Amino acid sequence: MPASKESDDKRLLLKVGLGFLGVVALLGVCGIGAFAYGIAEGFQRTVSRASDPPTEPGYVLVAGSDLETFGQQIAGQLAASDWAAVDADMDWEALGFRTSEAMHHSGRPGLLPGAVDGARQLGFSTVMHGGQPEGSSFSYRGIFPRDGASRLRFRHLMQSGGFQFAELLVGVRPGAEPRVVDVWSLTTGEDLSSTMAEGLGGVAAANPDFLRRLNGERNPWDDHGQDVQRAQTLFNTGHAAEGLQLLDALPPVMRDSRMVSLLRVRLASAGDPARYVEVLDEVAALRPNDPAVLAMLVDRHALAQEWSKVADDVRRLEEDVADPYLDTYQARMEHLAGHADRARALVDAAVLAEPDLLDAHDVRMVVALGQGDTVVADQELQVLRQQFQIDLERLATMEGYDAIRTLPSFPSTSPLR
């Protein structure tokens, strides 16, 4: 969601997204954006030929200390922005097999090789950073169970605003090193293999049957598949409005597919707020129970400044992923909604759980100020200055922060260090 200059300044100042979620801009983390690009790349060379489903690569899932070691390895690669090493961590053949297992239509496997090849060309690092590698902050959160298996959870915060959680399913083949075989995402509520299977199903549904092809009907992906690829490229190069126009003009069977409809919201989020709301509401009406659409409602309610609803939305997200960052964000929304005690309880717990989380100290200071607790507010002001090197003069000029000038530790000058 587009932010004001003040919001942008604050995000740059605090180094994480403290404004509205902008969560739909991160759908590429689970492959919606990346997969749309990849399937368009691979579609032309695979749609006209049959293909057997991938054979099982013979991996076993990793757990225990071996999984923890691999998690620490990826955490180090992400901290160093070593995207080549991150790309090498993905087992694409295993992902292809898991995608084929998620399919329920015989016409889909023929599309799978091109889809996997297209995604492989983009790289697993694109799945992890969602197409926004600059200003990203990754945090390894540990091992958590999902769907009967142990997974590695990572939190991803963006300097420009927004967050994402990804959970990696790790497998190992005999005599080989562990690698990622699938990725679950908060903003889609499913594994990447399921997202790919759904996208391939949408393409298969657009494919005319044999008799209709004899009468000259063409699969719209033959004629317009590259438009999806071009739209993604336009978005990546800062021309989201032009990309959205391409997607809006697609035949309905393509435009209304899950893959493309979610990509439309992603592109719309980078442009005019009114148009963004229109597209979001259109997709929400089309897919009212889609987990990705449910996550988008957080941004929708924030746009309308319905803070209580945003807090409820975040509470619902925490049913899937409990995390101090989400507690912190919910606390900010509760504060804006006038629920001071609820906000204070949430943010106090977040600071205790993750003392190095900048957002938690920032929100705790704001909430304490609102309660008239200048002692705690001043303590947090000192943390922002000393631990996170925040320019307090600049911070005081931002909306909702002018009251920090009254705190004892507020200096007459506070150069950015």
VMD Tcl script that draws the C-alpha trace (Angstrom):
set ca {
  {0.00 0.00 0.00}
  {1.40 3.42 -0.87}
  {2.55 5.33 2.17}
  {2.90 9.01 2.95}
  {6.35 10.60 2.91}
  {6.23 10.66 6.69}
  {5.57 6.91 6.78}
  {8.38 6.31 4.32}
  {10.77 8.43 6.40}
  {9.84 6.56 9.54}
  {10.36 3.18 7.93}
  {13.80 4.24 6.74}
  {14.60 5.67 10.14}
  {13.55 2.59 12.11}
  {14.80 0.13 9.48}
  {11.67 -2.06 9.55}
  {8.08 -1.72 8.38}
  {6.15 0.04 11.09}
  {3.40 1.40 8.87}
  {0.50 -0.52 7.34}
  {1.20 -4.14 6.57}
  {1.41 -3.92 2.82}
  {1.28 -7.67 3.15}
  {-0.09 -8.32 -0.34}
  {3.06 -6.86 -1.82}
  {4.88 -9.90 -0.46}
  {2.84 -12.60 -2.13}
  {5.86 -13.48 -4.23}
  {7.42 -14.96 -1.09}
  {5.20 -17.98 -1.57}
  {5.69 -17.92 -5.31}
  {2.52 -16.21 -6.59}
  {4.50 -13.50 -8.34}
  {7.53 -15.65 -9.05}
  {5.41 -18.57 -10.21}
  {3.28 -16.37 -12.48}
  {6.50 -15.29 -14.14}
  {7.85 -18.82 -14.24}
  {4.76 -20.49 -15.65}
  {4.51 -17.91 -18.42}
  {8.15 -18.59 -19.25}
  {7.66 -22.34 -19.36}
  {4.13 -22.53 -20.74}
  {4.92 -22.08 -24.43}
  {7.26 -25.04 -24.53}
  {5.21 -27.47 -22.42}
  {1.50 -26.92 -23.04}
  {1.42 -28.79 -26.33}
  {3.22 -31.94 -25.22}
  {2.35 -34.68 -22.77}
  {4.56 -35.38 -19.80}
  {4.67 -38.02 -17.12}
  {4.51 -36.81 -13.52}
  {7.92 -36.45 -11.83}
  {9.23 -39.53 -10.10}
  {9.78 -39.43 -6.35}
  {13.36 -38.26 -5.69}
  {13.74 -40.58 -2.69}
  {14.24 -38.06 0.10}
  {13.40 -38.37 3.78}
  {12.34 -35.43 5.93}
  {14.96 -33.96 8.25}
  {14.26 -33.38 11.95}
  {16.04 -32.79 15.24}
  {19.60 -31.48 15.47}
  {20.23 -31.95 11.73}
  {17.27 -29.70 10.95}
  {18.49 -27.09 13.46}
  {21.95 -27.11 11.86}
  {20.45 -26.57 8.42}
  {18.27 -23.75 9.78}
  {21.32 -21.98 11.17}
  {23.06 -22.46 7.82}
  {20.25 -20.76 5.91}
  {20.04 -18.02 8.54}
  {23.71 -17.23 7.94}
  {23.24 -17.16 4.18}
  {20.29 -14.79 4.48}
  {22.16 -12.52 6.89}
  {25.01 -12.32 4.37}
  {22.62 -11.87 1.40}
  {24.35 -14.87 -0.18}
  {21.55 -15.51 -2.66}
  {23.59 -18.02 -4.70}
  {23.94 -20.20 -1.60}
  {20.23 -19.81 -0.84}
  {19.39 -20.90 -4.40}
  {21.52 -24.04 -3.94}
  {19.44 -24.96 -0.88}
  {16.34 -25.81 -2.99}
  {15.55 -29.32 -4.26}
  {13.50 -28.46 -7.35}
  {12.92 -32.09 -8.34}
  {11.37 -32.78 -4.94}
  {9.19 -29.67 -5.25}
  {8.04 -30.88 -8.67}
  {7.13 -34.26 -7.23}
  {5.20 -32.68 -4.35}
  {3.37 -30.45 -6.85}
  {2.39 -33.43 -8.97}
  {1.07 -35.16 -5.85}
  {-1.11 -32.11 -5.13}
  {-2.75 -32.26 -8.56}
  {-6.14 -33.80 -9.18}
  {-6.47 -33.46 -12.96}
  {-4.73 -35.55 -15.61}
  {-4.27 -32.53 -17.87}
  {-2.03 -30.68 -15.44}
  {1.18 -32.74 -15.28}
  {2.06 -31.77 -18.86}
  {2.48 -28.18 -17.68}
  {4.60 -29.00 -14.66}
  {8.10 -29.23 -16.22}
  {7.87 -25.74 -17.67}
  {6.50 -24.31 -14.44}
  {9.28 -25.85 -12.35}
  {11.94 -24.81 -14.89}
  {10.63 -21.25 -14.88}
  {10.66 -21.10 -11.09}
  {14.14 -22.65 -11.01}
  {15.42 -19.91 -13.33}
  {14.16 -17.27 -10.91}
  {15.76 -19.07 -7.99}
  {14.77 -20.06 -4.48}
  {16.16 -16.74 -3.22}
  {13.29 -14.99 -5.03}
  {10.87 -17.19 -3.11}
  {12.55 -16.17 0.14}
  {12.85 -12.42 -0.37}
  {9.69 -11.96 -2.45}
  {11.43 -9.90 -5.12}
  {12.48 -7.27 -2.56}
  {16.04 -8.16 -1.46}
  {17.09 -4.62 -0.56}
  {16.35 -3.49 2.98}
  {15.13 -6.93 4.02}
  {15.54 -8.32 7.51}
  {15.35 -12.08 8.08}
  {15.05 -13.69 11.48}
  {15.29 -17.42 12.12}
  {12.49 -18.25 14.56}
  {13.24 -21.94 15.19}
  {11.59 -25.31 14.49}
  {7.80 -25.56 14.49}
  {5.38 -28.36 13.55}
  {2.97 -28.05 10.64}
  {0.98 -30.76 8.88}
  {2.69 -33.45 10.93}
  {6.26 -32.41 10.07}
  {8.94 -30.23 11.66}
  {9.68 -27.05 9.71}
  {12.09 -24.13 9.88}
  {10.31 -20.81 10.42}
  {11.74 -17.51 9.16}
  {10.33 -14.03 9.68}
  {10.89 -11.49 6.92}
  {10.51 -7.76 7.55}
  {10.77 -5.12 4.84}
  {12.26 -1.67 5.19}
  {9.49 -0.32 2.96}
  {6.80 -1.92 5.14}
  {5.24 -5.34 5.38}
  {6.09 -8.73 6.80}
  {6.05 -12.37 5.88}
  {6.59 -15.74 7.55}
  {7.93 -18.71 5.62}
  {8.27 -22.26 6.94}
  {10.70 -24.56 5.15}
  {10.17 -28.30 4.82}
  {13.60 -29.93 4.56}
  {14.49 -33.29 3.07}
  {17.68 -35.21 2.41}
  {18.56 -37.81 -0.22}
  {20.97 -40.69 0.49}
  {24.54 -39.43 0.45}
  {23.49 -35.81 -0.11}
  {23.15 -32.65 1.95}
  {19.74 -31.50 3.24}
  {17.76 -29.19 0.98}
  {14.35 -27.48 1.02}
  {11.58 -29.52 -0.59}
  {8.63 -27.17 0.06}
  {7.75 -23.78 1.57}
  {4.65 -22.77 3.54}
  {3.70 -19.07 3.61}
  {1.52 -17.08 6.01}
  {0.04 -14.95 3.24}
  {-1.21 -17.92 1.25}
  {-1.82 -20.38 4.07}
  {-0.46 -23.27 2.03}
  {2.70 -24.86 0.64}
  {4.35 -23.60 -2.53}
  {3.61 -26.99 -4.15}
  {-0.12 -26.42 -3.55}
  {0.09 -22.89 -4.94}
  {1.78 -24.23 -8.06}
  {-0.78 -27.02 -8.42}
  {-3.62 -24.48 -8.19}
  {-1.96 -22.23 -10.74}
  {-1.46 -25.13 -13.14}
  {-5.09 -26.08 -12.62}
  {-6.16 -22.61 -13.70}
  {-4.06 -22.91 -16.83}
  {-5.44 -26.37 -17.55}
  {-9.00 -25.05 -17.16}
  {-8.26 -22.47 -19.84}
  {-7.07 -25.16 -22.27}
  {-9.74 -25.93 -24.93}
  {-10.52 -29.58 -25.39}
  {-9.45 -31.44 -28.53}
  {-12.68 -30.86 -30.49}
  {-12.68 -27.14 -29.72}
  {-9.05 -26.90 -30.84}
  {-10.04 -28.55 -34.11}
  {-12.52 -25.69 -34.59}
  {-9.73 -23.18 -34.24}
  {-10.03 -22.27 -30.55}
  {-6.72 -21.50 -28.87}
  {-5.66 -21.67 -25.29}
  {-5.53 -18.03 -24.13}
  {-2.22 -18.78 -22.43}
  {-0.77 -19.34 -25.93}
  {-1.66 -15.78 -26.86}
  {-1.44 -13.98 -23.50}
  {0.93 -16.00 -21.31}
  {3.74 -13.57 -22.04}
  {1.53 -10.70 -20.86}
  {1.68 -12.17 -17.35}
  {5.44 -12.32 -17.60}
  {5.61 -8.73 -18.88}
  {3.32 -7.54 -16.08}
  {5.64 -9.08 -13.48}
  {8.65 -7.45 -15.16}
  {6.91 -4.07 -15.19}
  {6.18 -4.43 -11.48}
  {9.80 -5.32 -10.73}
  {11.00 -2.23 -12.64}
  {8.64 0.23 -10.94}
  {5.86 0.31 -13.53}
  {3.11 -1.47 -11.61}
  {0.26 0.56 -13.17}
  {1.22 -0.52 -16.68}
  {1.55 -4.11 -15.51}
  {-1.89 -3.99 -13.92}
  {-3.38 -2.75 -17.19}
  {-1.97 -5.83 -18.93}
  {-3.52 -8.14 -16.35}
  {-6.87 -6.31 -16.40}
  {-7.06 -6.85 -20.16}
  {-6.56 -10.63 -19.99}
  {-9.42 -12.98 -20.94}
  {-11.64 -13.64 -17.90}
  {-10.59 -17.28 -17.61}
  {-7.01 -16.08 -17.07}
  {-7.70 -12.85 -15.19}
  {-9.92 -14.61 -12.63}
  {-7.57 -17.53 -11.98}
  {-6.17 -17.58 -8.48}
  {-2.63 -16.99 -9.67}
  {-3.41 -13.95 -11.80}
  {-6.06 -12.47 -9.51}
  {-3.63 -12.43 -6.58}
  {-0.95 -11.00 -8.83}
  {-3.38 -8.21 -9.79}
  {-3.73 -7.28 -6.13}
  {0.02 -7.33 -5.72}
  {0.49 -4.88 -8.59}
  {-2.45 -2.71 -7.55}
  {-0.97 -2.34 -4.05}
  {1.94 -0.40 -5.55}
  {-0.26 2.21 -7.24}
  {-3.29 4.40 -6.67}
  {-4.93 3.55 -3.30}
  {-8.46 3.84 -4.71}
  {-7.67 1.44 -7.53}
  {-5.98 -0.90 -5.07}
  {-9.15 -1.05 -2.98}
  {-11.25 -1.74 -6.10}
  {-9.06 -4.65 -7.17}
  {-8.80 -6.04 -3.65}
  {-12.58 -5.94 -3.15}
  {-13.12 -7.53 -6.56}
  {-10.76 -10.41 -5.77}
  {-12.16 -10.80 -2.25}
  {-15.68 -11.16 -3.70}
  {-14.38 -13.70 -6.21}
  {-12.49 -15.73 -3.58}
  {-14.08 -15.01 -0.19}
  {-12.54 -18.00 1.63}
  {-9.08 -17.92 0.07}
  {-6.40 -17.75 2.80}
  {-4.38 -15.22 0.80}
  {-7.44 -12.98 0.46}
  {-8.11 -13.23 4.19}
  {-4.60 -11.93 4.82}
  {-5.24 -9.06 2.41}
  {-8.13 -7.86 4.56}
  {-5.57 -6.64 7.09}
  {-4.46 -4.03 4.58}
  {-8.05 -3.32 3.54}
  {-9.10 -2.46 7.09}
  {-5.96 -0.41 7.64}
  {-6.77 1.68 4.58}
  {-10.16 2.43 6.12}
  {-8.47 3.16 9.49}
  {-10.64 0.49 11.12}
  {-8.06 -0.25 13.78}
  {-10.11 -2.68 15.85}
  {-10.72 -4.77 12.75}
  {-7.02 -4.70 11.89}
  {-6.20 -5.91 15.40}
  {-8.71 -8.73 14.98}
  {-7.19 -9.61 11.60}
  {-3.72 -9.85 13.10}
  {-5.04 -11.94 15.99}
  {-6.48 -14.34 13.39}
  {-3.11 -14.51 11.61}
  {-1.50 -15.46 14.90}
  {-3.63 -18.58 14.96}
  {-1.21 -19.82 12.30}
  {1.95 -18.05 13.45}
  {2.44 -16.76 16.99}
  {5.31 -14.27 17.06}
  {6.38 -11.20 19.08}
  {6.37 -9.08 15.93}
  {2.69 -9.84 15.33}
  {1.98 -9.08 18.99}
  {3.74 -5.76 18.51}
  {1.77 -4.92 15.41}
  {-1.49 -5.90 17.07}
  {-0.54 -3.71 20.05}
  {-0.11 -0.71 17.73}
  {-3.56 -1.32 16.26}
  {-5.12 -1.75 19.72}
  {-3.50 1.55 20.74}
  {-4.96 3.32 17.71}
  {-8.35 1.77 18.52}
  {-8.19 3.20 22.06}
  {-7.63 -0.13 23.83}
  {-4.69 1.04 25.93}
  {-4.58 -1.76 28.49}
  {-4.81 -4.45 25.82}
  {-2.06 -2.76 23.81}
  {0.23 -2.45 26.83}
  {-0.14 -6.11 27.80}
  {0.70 -7.24 24.27}
  {3.74 -5.03 23.79}
  {5.13 -5.68 27.29}
  {5.07 -9.40 26.48}
  {6.69 -8.78 23.09}
  {9.60 -6.82 24.62}
  {10.15 -9.59 27.16}
  {10.03 -12.30 24.47}
  {12.32 -10.54 21.97}
  {14.39 -7.74 23.53}
  {16.23 -7.04 20.26}
  {13.05 -6.32 18.28}
  {13.13 -2.60 17.49}
  {9.40 -2.40 16.76}
  {8.52 -3.63 20.24}
  {10.47 -0.84 21.95}
  {9.04 1.76 19.58}
  {5.43 0.70 20.18}
  {5.98 0.31 23.92}
  {7.19 3.91 24.08}
  {4.17 5.19 22.15}
  {1.70 3.18 24.25}
  {3.34 4.25 27.52}
  {3.18 7.90 26.44}
  {-0.52 7.48 25.71}
  {-1.02 6.11 29.23}
  {0.96 8.93 30.81}
  {3.70 6.52 31.95}
  {6.68 8.78 31.29}
  {9.09 6.53 33.19}
  {8.66 3.58 30.82}
  {8.38 5.86 27.80}
  {11.70 7.51 28.71}
  {13.35 4.11 29.20}
  {12.28 3.08 25.72}
  {13.44 6.41 24.27}
  {16.91 5.67 25.62}
  {16.81 2.18 24.09}
  {15.90 3.61 20.67}
  {18.78 6.05 20.84}
  {21.47 3.87 22.42}
  {20.69 0.38 21.10}
  {19.27 1.23 17.68}
  {20.97 4.60 16.98}
  {17.71 6.38 16.14}
  {17.77 10.08 15.30}
  {15.31 11.33 17.91}
  {14.97 14.80 16.39}
  {13.73 13.28 13.17}
  {11.52 10.84 15.00}
  {9.89 13.69 16.93}
  {8.81 15.34 13.66}
  {6.73 12.33 12.65}
  {3.04 11.99 13.26}
  {2.25 10.74 16.75}
  {5.78 11.27 18.12}
  {5.91 14.97 19.02}
  {5.29 14.12 22.71}
  {8.72 12.48 23.02}
  {10.17 16.01 23.27}
  {8.72 16.18 26.79}
  {10.65 13.15 28.02}
  {13.69 13.74 30.25}
  {16.13 11.90 27.97}
  {15.16 13.77 24.83}
  {18.32 15.66 23.81}
  {18.52 19.11 22.31}
  {20.33 17.50 19.40}
  {20.45 13.84 18.44}
  {22.61 13.27 15.36}
  {21.97 10.07 13.42}
  {24.83 7.76 14.15}
}
mol new
graphics top color blue
foreach p $ca { graphics top sphere $p radius 0.5 }
foreach p [lrange $ca 0 end-1] q [lrange $ca 1 end] { graphics top cylinder $p $q radius 0.2 }
display resetview
